[in-house]
Amino acid sequence: MNINSIDLNLLISLNKLLELKNVSAAAKEVGVTQPAMSNILSRLRKTFNDELLVKVGRKMDLTPRAKEIVVPLKNIILAIQSQILGTKEFDPYKDKFHFKLSFHDYEQLVIHTKILPLLIKKYPGISIEHIPPKSIHPTDDLGSNAIDFSTSPIVKDRSGILRKRLFTDKFVCLADRRNKILKSQSLQLNIYTQLEHIFIAPHGGISGQADLLLQKKKMKRTIRMSITEFSIAPWLILGTDLIVTLPERAAMTASTQHKDLIIHECPLNIDPVNIYLSWHERLNNSSPHKWLKQLIIDTLN
């Protein structure tokens, strides 16, 4: 295909069509009518000799050819916006921008309860889509442009991936204030081992650091249920004599929302968790991404 045969103005529309997979939504984003966008899609299909978007059930999906070009096309658009047309500053109060994030349940609980009220109050054009993490540290998705930012407690060095530590969180215990075993006493180690536990294992398993520390003391605890999501833990211990060990920020969020939940100091010296924000270096000069990164950092500190 000769580049002279392509109307480069159509690439902006193509970028939106492939991102949104919806003709009407793409038309609204670009600022044209739905029939006009349908005509643009028809021209693009002839140019690329490919359908690009096809119906799958009630939705539209990308053809294999479209999947091949979606990432390089977005990179080109971002490069033009930031490096060539970079004189226009991003205005989060007025501009629209759609971010794709890949945060684990714990980070979503801690971060989004802080930033969502700000987005609603101050930044009406900002929207966020979550892509489920494929691993504990989804650097592959950062490199492929499928997501803008990821968070994780584990950092792997990878070419082109940058990171910043967002916060450090110590471990505490959360229980119902009506817990009959705890009553009004402080949580000592002997009481900790008498209680039955909810164990949070985001990546599976039935034991963790607390169990290793207890094993060294020739002690053990009873795990009544293991779960993969932090956000469900408060609901499981409400009205029971169960207890859960989790990072303090998650516990504070839960105790703020549920008046019957109370935080106890953990009687075990569990290593604190560090949470890192990661992104690809190509976004370093992108005004929208610099803005969101700084918003997250400022909100958490």
VOGU-3710 file (C-alpha; in Angstrom, 3 decimals, decimal comma):
1> mninsidlnl> 0,000/0,000/0,000  1,384/3,402/-1,002  1,070/6,102/1,679  0,114/8,601/-1,032  -3,071/6,621/-1,618  -4,244/7,118/1,979  -6,171/10,117/3,246  -4,260/10,621/6,502  -7,178/12,568/7,973  -9,068/9,282/8,121
11> lislnkllel> -6,550/7,791/10,554  -7,963/9,876/13,421  -11,370/8,343/12,775  -9,857/4,888/12,360  -8,129/5,229/15,736  -11,457/5,989/17,433  -13,320/3,260/15,566  -10,804/0,629/16,630  -10,685/1,917/20,210  -14,444/2,184/20,772
21> knvsaaakev> -15,656/-0,554/18,353  -18,786/1,497/17,841  -19,610/3,763/14,881  -21,957/6,080/16,794  -19,565/6,487/19,723  -16,631/7,145/17,388  -18,682/9,730/15,489  -19,461/11,558/18,729  -15,796/11,545/19,794  -14,538/12,841/16,437
31> gvtqpamsni> -17,355/15,361/16,099  -19,137/14,089/12,968  -22,533/12,590/12,331  -23,157/8,851/12,484  -23,792/8,614/8,702  -20,542/10,497/8,069  -18,619/8,043/10,263  -20,260/5,122/8,478  -19,043/6,603/5,183  -15,540/6,995/6,639
41> lsrlrktfnd> -15,554/3,342/7,713  -16,599/2,329/4,202  -13,667/4,306/2,718  -11,260/2,784/5,238  -12,441/-0,711/4,345  -11,662/-0,049/0,698  -8,284/1,475/1,542  -7,196/-1,438/3,723  -9,062/-4,071/1,689  -10,416/-5,386/4,979
51> ellvkvgrkm> -13,675/-5,116/6,942  -11,788/-3,804/10,030  -14,945/-3,969/12,175  -17,392/-6,865/11,988  -20,556/-7,753/13,881  -20,223/-10,453/16,528  -23,639/-10,951/18,063  -24,934/-7,530/19,019  -21,490/-5,944/19,208  -18,718/-5,012/16,813
61> dltprakeiv> -15,274/-6,593/17,025  -11,933/-6,103/15,308  -10,785/-8,255/12,422  -7,312/-9,844/12,666  -5,962/-7,099/10,388  -7,472/-4,389/12,620  -5,910/-6,009/15,694  -2,518/-5,798/13,973  -2,729/-2,057/13,382  -4,565/-0,845/16,525
71> vplkniilai> -1,426/-0,494/18,697  0,940/1,100/16,147  -1,847/3,449/15,050  -2,479/4,616/18,616  1,258/5,122/19,120  1,413/7,284/16,007  -1,550/9,405/17,144  -0,048/9,834/20,629  3,343/10,769/19,132  1,752/13,413/16,895
81> qsqilgtkef> -0,258/14,835/19,797  2,622/14,969/22,293  5,684/15,572/20,121  4,401/17,563/17,150  1,250/19,230/18,453  2,436/19,321/22,052  1,993/23,058/22,464  -1,656/22,604/23,522  -1,746/21,772/27,217  -4,177/19,155/28,428
91> dpykdkfhfk> -6,968/20,711/30,503  -8,511/18,024/32,760  -11,331/20,378/33,718  -12,551/20,643/30,111  -10,902/17,965/27,954  -12,099/14,397/27,502  -9,747/11,478/27,995  -10,269/7,756/28,458  -7,633/5,942/30,522  -7,067/2,183/30,576
101> lsfhdyeqlv> -5,706/0,909/33,877  -4,797/-2,504/35,216  -4,963/-2,419/39,020  -5,417/-5,352/41,353  -8,415/-5,447/43,691  -6,505/-4,035/46,681  -5,117/-1,085/44,706  -8,540/-0,378/43,185  -10,041/-0,322/46,683  -7,390/2,051/48,043
111> ihtkilplli> -6,859/4,324/45,032  -10,288/4,658/43,447  -12,114/5,435/46,671  -9,829/8,488/46,771  -9,765/9,673/43,158  -13,308/8,871/41,975  -14,939/11,615/44,113  -12,467/14,086/42,567  -13,244/12,927/39,019  -16,972/13,295/39,636
121> kkypgisieh> -16,636/16,731/41,237  -13,950/18,377/39,096  -13,178/16,425/35,916  -16,357/15,493/33,996  -14,532/14,483/30,810  -12,242/11,898/32,431  -13,255/8,241/32,269  -11,453/5,086/33,378  -11,647/1,537/32,080  -10,151/-1,364/33,992
131> ippksihptd> -8,411/-4,211/32,207  -8,070/-7,314/34,439  -4,389/-7,986/35,229  -3,065/-11,107/33,527  -0,391/-11,558/36,198  0,822/-10,030/39,452  2,727/-7,465/37,343  1,240/-6,944/33,860  4,254/-5,350/32,147  3,437/-7,090/28,851
141> dlgsnaidfs> 0,222/-5,111/28,562  2,094/-1,869/29,239  4,474/-2,660/26,411  1,692/-3,545/23,979  -0,206/-0,283/24,663  -3,246/-2,220/25,891  -3,137/-0,289/29,189  -1,776/3,073/30,349  -0,827/2,281/33,959  -0,561/-0,773/36,166
151> tspivkdrsg> 0,031/-1,268/39,871  1,627/-4,142/41,760  3,593/-5,017/44,889  6,263/-6,761/42,823  8,485/-4,942/40,344  10,288/-6,605/37,452  12,897/-4,730/35,452  11,803/-4,507/31,839  13,078/-2,353/29,004  10,968/0,783/28,547
161> ilrkrlftdk> 8,921/0,327/31,745  9,151/3,076/34,377  7,803/2,957/37,914  7,252/4,935/41,098  6,474/3,711/44,585  3,037/5,011/45,560  2,927/3,951/49,204  3,988/1,438/51,840  1,281/-0,307/53,866  1,621/-2,250/57,101
171> fvcladrrnk> -0,599/-5,227/57,961  -3,375/-5,015/60,538  -6,344/-7,152/61,539  -10,014/-6,397/60,965  -12,879/-7,847/62,983  -16,484/-7,158/63,917  -16,604/-5,096/67,122  -19,148/-7,629/68,451  -16,662/-10,498/68,071  -17,345/-12,691/71,150
181> ilksqslqln> -13,782/-14,045/71,372  -12,078/-10,655/71,136  -14,644/-8,791/73,233  -12,902/-5,650/74,508  -9,438/-7,127/74,911  -6,459/-6,327/72,719  -5,484/-8,798/70,041  -2,676/-10,905/71,510  -0,992/-13,740/69,656  -2,783/-16,453/71,658
191> iytqlehifi> -6,152/-14,881/70,786  -5,053/-14,518/67,131  -4,500/-18,275/66,894  -7,811/-19,053/68,645  -9,789/-17,076/66,075  -10,856/-18,468/62,716  -9,510/-16,507/59,752  -10,486/-15,263/56,332  -7,315/-15,481/54,215  -6,905/-13,173/51,214
201> aphggisgqa> -4,854/-14,829/48,454  -5,116/-12,723/45,256  -3,216/-15,351/43,283  -4,446/-18,444/45,085  -3,108/-20,541/47,922  -4,142/-21,391/51,476  -1,269/-19,938/53,481  0,807/-16,774/53,583  3,488/-14,856/55,459  1,484/-14,934/58,696
211> dlllqkkkmk> 1,431/-18,737/58,599  5,198/-18,912/58,028  5,783/-16,647/61,047  3,459/-18,761/63,190  5,194/-21,927/62,028  8,521/-20,547/63,303  6,849/-20,123/66,683  5,454/-23,668/66,428  1,945/-22,249/66,250  -0,753/-22,219/63,605
221> rtirmsitef> -4,082/-20,604/62,820  -7,332/-21,943/61,381  -8,271/-20,596/57,954  -12,004/-21,004/57,500  -12,050/-19,567/53,966  -9,529/-18,249/51,441  -10,655/-15,597/48,942  -9,011/-13,747/46,053  -10,569/-10,285/46,487  -9,900/-7,768/49,271
231> siapwlilgt> -13,199/-5,971/48,737  -15,361/-8,929/49,814  -13,500/-9,576/53,094  -15,425/-7,009/55,223  -18,751/-8,532/54,208  -17,587/-11,997/55,237  -16,535/-11,045/58,771  -19,510/-8,788/59,587  -21,657/-10,391/62,273  -19,167/-13,242/62,849
241> dlivtlpera> -16,247/-14,114/65,129  -13,934/-14,348/62,125  -10,913/-12,111/61,573  -8,928/-11,065/58,513  -5,322/-9,852/58,199  -4,870/-7,236/55,469  -3,033/-3,986/54,604  -4,017/-1,027/56,774  -5,277/1,218/53,957  -7,738/-1,457/52,857
251> amtastqhkd> -8,814/-1,971/56,476  -9,343/1,774/56,977  -11,500/1,973/53,859  -13,617/-0,927/55,116  -13,971/0,377/58,693  -14,995/3,794/57,382  -17,814/2,225/55,364  -18,905/-0,304/58,027  -19,311/1,094/61,567  -19,301/-2,399/63,107
261> liihecplni> -15,779/-3,161/61,878  -12,781/-2,334/64,047  -9,046/-2,379/63,316  -6,592/-4,188/65,607  -2,812/-4,141/65,597  -1,505/-7,376/64,134  0,416/-9,417/66,745  2,758/-10,722/64,027  5,585/-8,706/62,490  4,518/-9,137/58,860
271> dpvniylswh> 6,643/-7,315/56,275  4,853/-4,214/54,936  3,758/-4,172/51,303  5,074/-1,626/48,784  2,769/-0,668/45,912  4,304/0,627/42,670  2,750/2,480/39,740  4,207/1,433/36,367  3,925/2,883/32,852  5,709/2,767/29,500
281> erlnnssphk> 8,317/5,428/28,747  6,451/6,534/25,620  3,868/8,176/27,934  6,423/10,341/29,743  5,652/13,405/27,616  1,918/12,801/27,340  0,126/15,596/29,219  -2,983/13,537/30,137  -0,868/10,698/31,515  1,402/13,036/33,462
291> wlkqliidtl> -1,704/14,625/34,949  -3,319/11,335/36,065  -0,036/10,030/37,475  0,387/13,178/39,575  -3,277/13,096/40,678  -2,847/9,546/41,997  0,418/10,414/43,771  -0,970/13,611/45,353  -4,199/11,931/46,461  -2,398/9,114/48,265
301> n> 0,096/11,327/50,082
//
